[in-house]
């Protein structure tokens, strides 16, 4: 049984992660109006989806991150990118330059964010950071999050 996690108005900022801000193993994750700013990922992308997991990313901002790649977001074999709507990226660095945005391993193709600007005011979302370590079934998450973020667990 997979886990479902919704991230709404969450901020991931100034973190150093081994394998991504979110590693989604057989889960279903929704990111709505969340931002990723100034993070460093040593292996993989900011968001990694594996083993038939799904991900939806809507109205997000990806700014000044450094990832090993390929891709800021990696969709593994058998996993699905359900939604990619109005997301913005800028000033990111992907060290393995096979794909600099969303890498789809099944097809070895890159898909891109379509936002032309970040619709979030990043300064208002990083005023009161707290650290959350969350493990739900097969979906494991670790990130610095905003105290006012909303988590909906099913």
C-alpha angles and dihedrals in degrees: 000000000000127000127237121215128177120198114196122180092347123156125208106190139162096358132141113212131181097213108010139296088271126022108190111196110182092330137118115240130183121193113193120180093339127146137215113198131171098347127149121213117193096194127022129345135313089263120030122187118190142162100030095317122152132217136189120192119188131175092347131154124221110187136163096350126148117209133170090226152142087216136352084252122032121201108195131211111301093007124117137224099212099179137008107173130162096339120159129208131182142159093009124145122215109189096198096053098199087114129358099198126021116358118200107201095192092063098020087232135131125231123192142226113249103204118114095199140011109264092196125086097227094194093061092051099054100051098104114025124184129176119246126184110192129184119178116174106293096347110089122186133178123176148130104257138183114261091230094054118124120232119191115191124188 
